[in-house]
Amino acid sequence: MIDAKDYGKNIETLADAGYDIILTVGDPLGEATRAAAKNYPGIHFIGIDQEQREVLPNLINLEFRADQSGFLAGVLAAQMTSSNTIAIILGSETIPTMVKMNDGYEAGARYINPDIHIISTYYPGSSEESLN
């Protein structure tokens, strides 16, 4: 089980072990990643799909276009369905990437079939709860 209060401690464990590069994924780890980058200026940090509002010399942010990958998944699902109904199950709606993924999925499916029935469901709860 992942607990948000352990994010910083887990990153610190890797930093103390001497890793040169530490990669974290997901917006819930953004704050802990920023704090670690400040505490360990000699280590390079890569935050994937995190809103890094502060520029730090040892922190790189990589954001992937979830709407584009969602679009392609929607296109594929719309082409594969025999019932004219498709579905997507996503993480918490509090995670901006999940909302973008869903928007893309629906757009891709409707590109193929404007009348398709789409069921979209989000994990109920916060982003931290969806990781457990």
Secondary structure as GFF3:
##gff-version 3
##sequence-region A 1 132
A	DSSP	three_ten_helix	4	6	.	.	.	ID=ss1
A	DSSP	alpha_helix	7	16	.	.	.	ID=ss2
A	DSSP	beta_strand	21	25	.	.	.	ID=ss3
A	DSSP	three_ten_helix	27	29	.	.	.	ID=ss4
A	DSSP	alpha_helix	30	39	.	.	.	ID=ss5
A	DSSP	beta_strand	44	48	.	.	.	ID=ss6
A	DSSP	beta_strand	59	62	.	.	.	ID=ss7
A	DSSP	alpha_helix	66	80	.	.	.	ID=ss8
A	DSSP	beta_strand	85	92	.	.	.	ID=ss9
A	DSSP	alpha_helix	96	112	.	.	.	ID=ss10
A	DSSP	beta_strand	117	123	.	.	.	ID=ss11
A	DSSP	alpha_helix	127	130	.	.	.	ID=ss12
###
